[in-house]
Amino acid sequence: MKKIALLTLSIALPLTAMAEESAQANSKGFVDDSKLDLLYRNFYFYRNFLNRAPGTQNYVEEWAHALMLNYRSGYTTGTVGFGLDLQGYFAQELDGGPGRTGSGLMPVGSDGHVQSIQTRVNPVVKMRISNTVLKYGSQQPVNPVFNYSDSRLLPQSYTGFTLQSNEFKDVTLDSGYFTAASSRVDQDHDSPIGLTFTNSNARIDARSARYAGVTYKPTKSLTLVGYGSQLEDVWNQYYVGGTYAAPINDKLAFDTAFNLYRTLSEVTEKAGTISNTTWSLAGGLSYGSHRIKLAYQQVDGDEAFDHQGAQGQYGVLWLANSVQYSDFNGPNEKSAQIRYDYDFAGAGIPGLSFMVRYVKGWDIDGSHANNFYANRYGDDVKQWERDIDLRYVVQSGKAKGLNFQVRSATARATDANALTDLNEVRIITQYPFSTL
């Protein structure tokens, strides 16, 4: 990891000048710069499995809601500033029970019954010098190699250190070291950091995870990102990527994104031998209220492209075809996507938006996978997924920010795929508001 950190510094430092002003010098104090946000979330989840064996659970249906508090203090004044961040979660089951669990909304006991109440508190202490911030606590990092999922009722978090610096203009240096996790249904902070893919014969957990990276924005339209990470005794993972977005004229705009991951097993090969390169390229064209996107993604390796998680729950992949249900990351898999978005503001209904996409994957071949990934995929497997989203955000008045979203997914595959054929619906209501 020292090599990773030195590499990111060597890339960033020659490219830019020092930042113009110090955030810490402009601090108004612990209290005056404080912010307190609240988010109410109501989540209904339905998933119908189509090809499970007779006598096994063939659908999931749960409904729950939660209140999430997010307090972020300012920093004390002086050369070195100190502060405190605090998240508090309270979730309650509304409907669900034995035979319908498995959505990941609420914890489930050994008797198959849903736990009716879930709480969690995420404390973070922080220190700032100039434009550099050091944090320790239960955090939610956002980067391509180590990040958290917020795709259910409550988000994941990880316990450890982060160091982020904006001392150089247009450059962000970022690093972290974590030793424990909280899954979406945890109330504590002592779950192991592990892999997404687990099976009945193996569960791979890492004693720690670390990363370092740089984000460089040389122009308003272009962003370049490079990261390296390590799951102790499991793998080293490297990432390079970039995005470009710019208007062509008053109505027409173009955007593109490239992502590439390289994953190599650590010396101890706790998860077996891994040598995997996975990349994606996407391009979008917007005209008025319309946008169309095309994407291609490819996995080069006999193992599925895996990524870190908390108790088998994934983080977020920065890949074009990582969508609602599938990541299209099977061994040797190739996939293509077509997507269409429409903003109803162009039809006189601001706040209403629509999205539909179709992703097709082919050439999945898991017949040469190492022992950890064995038996998850067959040979010459194909899959597809269709997602439809409809969302409305209230634009004004006392309910401003209140939003409603319906997400639908349909997924199918040939035999010997690691994922199950399904139909899925998620209905999500959120109401954010700020008190400070």
C-alpha positions in Angstrom: 0.0 0.0 0.0 3.0 2.3 0.5 3.7 1.9 -3.3 0.0 2.8 -4.0 0.1 5.9 -1.9 3.4 7.1 -3.5 2.0 6.4 -7.0 -1.1 8.5 -6.4 1.1 11.4 -5.0 3.5 11.2 -7.9 0.6 11.5 -10.3 -1.2 14.4 -8.6 1.6 16.7 -7.4 3.1 17.7 -10.7 -0.3 18.4 -12.2 -1.5 21.3 -10.1 -0.8 24.1 -7.7 -1.6 24.5 -4.0 -5.2 25.2 -3.1 -6.0 28.9 -2.8 -7.4 29.0 0.7 -7.6 26.9 3.9 -10.9 25.5 4.9 -9.7 25.4 8.5 -8.7 29.0 8.5 -12.3 29.9 7.6 -13.9 27.7 10.3 -16.7 29.3 12.2 -16.5 26.9 15.1 -17.9 23.6 16.3 -21.5 24.8 16.7 -21.8 27.5 14.1 -20.8 25.2 11.2 -23.0 22.3 12.5 -25.6 20.6 10.3 -28.4 18.3 11.2 -30.3 16.4 8.5 -33.2 13.9 8.9 -34.4 11.4 6.3 -37.6 9.4 6.6 -37.6 6.3 4.3 -40.4 3.9 3.7 -39.4 0.8 1.7 -41.6 -2.0 0.2 -39.7 -4.9 -1.3 -41.1 -7.8 -3.4 -39.1 -10.4 -5.2 -40.6 -13.5 -7.0 -38.1 -16.3 -7.7 -39.1 -18.3 -10.8 -36.8 -21.3 -10.9 -36.1 -22.4 -7.3 -36.6 -26.0 -6.4 -40.0 -27.1 -5.2 -40.4 -26.9 -1.4 -38.0 -23.9 -1.1 -38.9 -20.3 -0.6 -40.1 -18.8 -3.9 -40.7 -15.2 -3.0 -39.7 -12.4 -0.7 -42.1 -9.7 0.5 -41.3 -7.2 3.3 -42.2 -3.6 4.2 -40.5 -1.4 6.7 -39.7 2.3 7.4 -36.8 4.2 9.1 -35.8 7.5 10.4 -32.1 8.5 9.8 -30.5 11.3 11.6 -27.2 12.7 10.4 -25.4 15.3 12.5 -22.1 16.9 11.3 -20.4 19.4 13.6 -18.2 22.1 12.5 -14.5 22.3 13.5 -13.1 24.2 16.5 -11.1 27.2 15.5 -7.3 27.3 15.4 -4.6 25.7 13.4 -6.0 22.3 14.2 -9.8 21.8 14.3 -11.7 19.0 16.0 -15.2 17.9 15.4 -17.8 15.1 15.7 -20.2 13.4 13.3 -23.0 11.2 14.5 -25.6 9.1 12.6 -28.5 7.6 14.3 -30.8 5.0 12.7 -34.2 3.7 13.9 -36.1 1.2 11.7 -39.4 -0.6 12.3 -41.0 -3.6 10.5 -44.4 -2.9 9.0 -45.0 -6.2 7.4 -43.1 -9.5 6.9 -42.6 -12.9 8.5 -41.5 -16.5 8.1 -41.5 -17.6 4.5 -41.3 -14.1 3.2 -38.0 -12.8 4.6 -34.7 -12.3 2.8 -35.1 -8.8 1.4 -32.3 -7.3 3.6 -34.6 -4.6 5.0 -34.7 -5.9 8.6 -32.8 -8.4 10.7 -34.2 -12.0 10.8 -33.8 -14.2 13.8 -32.9 -17.9 13.8 -36.6 -18.8 14.1 -37.3 -17.1 10.8 -39.2 -14.1 12.4 -38.3 -10.6 11.5 -36.9 -8.4 14.2 -39.5 -5.7 14.7 -37.1 -2.9 15.7 -33.6 -2.1 14.5 -31.3 0.7 15.8 -27.7 1.7 15.1 -25.5 4.7 16.0 -22.5 5.6 13.9 -20.1 7.9 15.7 -17.1 9.6 14.0 -14.4 11.9 15.5 -12.6 14.1 13.1 -9.6 16.5 12.9 -8.7 19.1 10.2 -5.5 20.9 9.4 -5.8 23.3 6.5 -7.7 21.3 3.8 -6.8 17.9 5.2 -9.3 15.8 7.3 -8.6 12.7 9.4 -11.6 10.7 10.7 -12.0 7.7 12.8 -15.3 5.8 13.4 -18.1 4.1 11.6 -17.9 5.7 8.1 -19.4 5.3 4.6 -16.5 5.8 2.2 -17.3 6.5 -1.5 -14.6 5.4 -4.0 -14.3 2.7 -6.7 -12.5 0.1 -4.6 -14.1 0.4 -1.2 -17.5 1.7 -0.6 -20.9 1.1 1.0 -24.3 0.1 -0.2 -27.5 2.1 0.4 -29.9 0.0 -1.7 -32.1 -1.1 1.1 -33.7 0.5 4.2 -30.5 1.3 6.0 -27.0 1.8 4.6 -23.9 -0.2 5.4 -20.9 1.4 7.3 -17.3 0.4 8.1 -15.2 1.1 11.1 -11.7 2.6 10.7 -9.7 5.6 9.6 -9.9 7.8 6.6 -7.6 10.6 5.5 -8.7 13.0 2.7 -6.7 16.0 1.5 -7.6 18.9 -0.9 -4.4 20.8 -0.4 -3.8 20.9 -4.2 -6.1 22.6 -6.6 -8.4 20.3 -8.6 -6.9 17.2 -6.7 -8.3 15.1 -3.9 -6.1 12.6 -2.2 -7.9 9.8 -0.3 -6.9 6.9 1.8 -8.5 4.6 4.4 -7.9 1.6 6.7 -10.9 -0.4 8.1 -11.1 -3.4 10.3 -14.8 -4.1 10.8 -18.2 -3.5 9.2 -21.9 -3.1 9.8 -24.2 -4.7 7.3 -27.6 -3.2 6.3 -29.2 -5.3 9.1 -26.5 -4.9 11.8 -27.0 -3.1 15.1 -23.3 -3.3 16.0 -20.0 -2.5 14.4 -18.1 -5.8 14.6 -19.0 -7.8 11.5 -16.1 -8.9 9.3 -15.2 -7.3 6.0 -15.6 -10.1 3.4 -16.4 -10.9 -0.2 -19.7 -10.6 -1.9 -19.6 -14.2 -3.3 -20.0 -16.8 -0.6 -21.3 -20.4 -0.8 -22.1 -23.2 1.6 -18.6 -24.5 1.6 -16.6 -21.3 2.1 -16.8 -17.9 3.6 -13.9 -15.6 3.1 -13.4 -12.7 5.5 -10.5 -10.2 5.6 -8.9 -9.0 8.8 -8.5 -5.5 7.3 -9.0 -3.5 4.2 -7.0 -0.5 3.0 -7.0 1.8 0.0 -5.4 5.0 -1.4 -6.3 7.0 -4.4 -6.4 10.3 -6.3 -9.1 12.2 -8.1 -8.0 14.8 -10.6 -10.2 17.3 -12.4 -8.1 19.1 -14.9 -11.1 20.7 -16.6 -14.8 21.3 -15.8 -15.7 18.5 -18.1 -13.1 15.9 -17.3 -12.5 13.8 -14.2 -9.7 11.2 -13.8 -9.5 8.7 -11.0 -6.9 6.2 -9.8 -7.1 3.9 -6.8 -5.4 0.9 -5.2 -6.7 -1.3 -2.4 -6.0 -4.5 -0.4 -8.2 -7.0 1.4 -5.7 -8.6 3.7 -4.7 -12.1 2.7 -7.2 -12.1 -0.1 -6.4 -9.7 -3.0 -4.8 -6.5 -4.3 -7.2 -4.5 -6.5 -6.4 -1.5 -8.7 -8.7 0.9 -10.5 -8.3 3.6 -13.2 -11.2 5.5 -14.7 -12.5 8.7 -16.0 -15.6 10.6 -17.0 -16.2 13.4 -19.6 -19.3 15.4 -20.0 -19.8 18.5 -22.0 -22.6 20.3 -24.0 -22.4 20.3 -27.8 -25.0 23.1 -28.1 -28.0 24.5 -26.2 -30.0 21.2 -26.4 -27.4 18.5 -27.2 -24.9 17.1 -24.7 -22.5 14.2 -24.7 -21.0 12.2 -21.7 -18.8 9.1 -21.5 -17.3 7.0 -18.7 -14.5 4.4 -18.6 -13.8 2.1 -15.7 -11.1 -0.6 -15.4 -10.4 -2.9 -12.4 -7.4 -5.3 -12.1 -7.6 -7.8 -9.2 -4.7 -10.1 -8.2 -4.7 -12.6 -5.3 -2.5 -11.9 -2.3 0.5 -14.2 -1.5 -1.6 -16.3 0.9 -4.4 -16.7 -1.6 -7.1 -17.0 1.0 -9.8 -17.0 -1.7 -7.7 -19.0 -4.1 -5.8 -17.8 -7.2 -7.3 -14.7 -8.7 -6.2 -12.9 -11.8 -9.0 -10.7 -13.2 -9.3 -7.7 -15.4 -12.8 -6.1 -15.7 -13.6 -3.0 -17.7 -16.6 -1.0 -19.0 -17.1 1.8 -21.5 -20.3 3.9 -21.7 -21.5 6.8 -23.7 -24.6 8.9 -23.4 -26.3 11.5 -25.6 -28.8 14.0 -24.3 -31.2 16.1 -26.3 -33.6 18.3 -24.4 -35.5 16.0 -22.0 -34.3 12.8 -23.7 -31.1 10.8 -23.0 -29.9 7.5 -24.5 -27.0 5.5 -23.2 -25.0 2.6 -24.7 -22.5 0.6 -22.7 -20.2 -2.4 -23.1 -18.5 -4.4 -20.2 -16.1 -7.3 -20.2 -14.7 -9.6 -17.5 -11.3 -11.2 -18.4 -10.7 -13.9 -15.9 -11.8 -17.4 -14.9 -13.2 -16.1 -11.6 -16.2 -13.7 -11.3 -15.2 -10.1 -10.7 -15.7 -9.9 -6.9 -15.8 -6.9 -4.6 -15.8 -6.2 -0.9 -18.9 -6.4 1.2 -20.3 -6.8 4.7 -21.6 -10.3 5.4 -22.1 -11.0 1.7 -23.8 -7.6 1.0 -22.0 -5.8 -1.8 -20.6 -2.4 -2.0 -21.1 -0.3 -5.2 -19.2 -1.2 -8.4 -18.2 1.6 -10.7 -19.0 -0.4 -13.7 -21.5 0.6 -16.4 -23.5 -2.7 -16.3 -23.7 -3.0 -12.5 -27.5 -2.5 -12.3 -30.5 -3.2 -10.0 -30.1 -6.9 -9.6 -27.1 -8.2 -11.5 -23.6 -6.7 -11.8 -23.0 -8.8 -15.0 -19.6 -9.8 -13.5 -19.5 -13.5 -14.1 -16.3 -15.2 -15.2 -15.3 -14.2 -18.8 -18.7 -12.4 -19.2 -19.3 -9.9 -21.8 -22.4 -7.6 -21.6 -24.0 -4.7 -23.4 -26.6 -2.2 -22.3 -29.0 0.2 -23.9 -30.8 2.8 -21.6 -33.3 5.6 -22.1 -34.1 8.4 -19.7 -36.9 11.0 -20.0 -37.3 14.1 -17.8 -41.0 15.1 -17.7 -40.0 18.8 -17.1 -40.0 19.0 -20.8 -43.7 18.1 -20.8 -44.5 20.5 -18.1 -44.2 18.1 -15.1 -41.0 19.1 -13.3 -39.8 16.5 -10.8 -41.1 13.5 -12.7 -38.5 11.2 -14.4 -38.5 7.9 -16.1 -35.8 5.3 -17.0 -35.8 2.0 -18.8 -32.7 -0.1 -19.6 -31.9 -3.5 -21.0 -28.6 -5.4 -20.3 -27.6 -8.6 -22.1 -24.7 -10.8 -20.8 -23.1 -13.7 -22.7 -20.0 -16.0 -22.8 -20.1 -16.7 -19.0 -17.8 -19.6 -18.4 -17.1 -20.7 -14.8 -15.8 -24.2 -15.7 -12.2 -23.2 -15.0 -12.8 -21.3 -11.7 -10.7 -21.9 -8.7 -12.0 -23.8 -5.7 -13.7 -20.8 -4.0 -15.7 -19.9 -7.0 -16.3 -23.4 -8.3 -19.8 -24.6 -8.9 -21.3 -21.1 -9.0 -21.3 -20.9 -12.8 -21.5 -23.3 -15.7 -20.3 -23.0 -19.3 -21.8 -20.8 -22.0 -24.2 -19.1 -19.7 -26.3 -16.1 -20.9 -28.4 -13.7 -18.9 -30.4 -10.5 -19.3 -32.1 -7.9 -17.1 -34.7 -5.2 -17.8 -35.1 -2.3 -15.3 -37.8 0.3 -15.2 -37.8 3.3 -12.8 -40.4 6.0 -12.3 -39.6 8.8 -9.8 -41.3 12.0 -8.7 -39.8 14.7 -6.4 -42.0 17.4 -5.0 -40.5 20.7 -6.2 -42.0 23.3 -3.8 -44.1 24.0 -0.7 -43.9 22.4 2.7 -43.4 19.0 1.2 -40.5 20.1 -1.0 -38.0 17.2 -1.4 -40.6 14.5 -0.7 -40.0 11.8 -3.4 -41.6 8.6 -4.5 -39.9 5.9 -6.6 -41.0 2.7 -8.1 -38.2 0.3 -9.3 -39.0 -2.8 -11.3 -36.5 -5.5 -12.4 -36.9 -8.6 -14.5 -34.0 -11.0 -14.8 -33.6 -14.2 -16.7 -30.7 -16.6 -17.4 -29.9 -19.9 -18.9 -29.1 -22.9 -16.7 -26.1 -22.9 -14.4 -26.1 -19.2 -13.6 -25.2 -18.0 -10.1 -28.2 -15.7 -10.0 -31.9 -16.8 -9.9 -34.5 -15.8 -12.4 -36.9 -13.3 -10.8 -39.4 -10.4 -11.1 -38.9 -7.6 -8.5 -40.6 -4.5 -7.4 -39.4 -1.9 -4.9 -41.5 1.1 -3.8 -39.5 3.7 -1.9 -40.8 6.9 -0.3 -38.3 9.4 1.1 -38.7 12.8 2.9 -35.5 14.7 3.6 -35.5 17.7 5.8 -32.9 19.8 7.6 -33.2 21.4 11.0 -29.8 23.2 11.2 
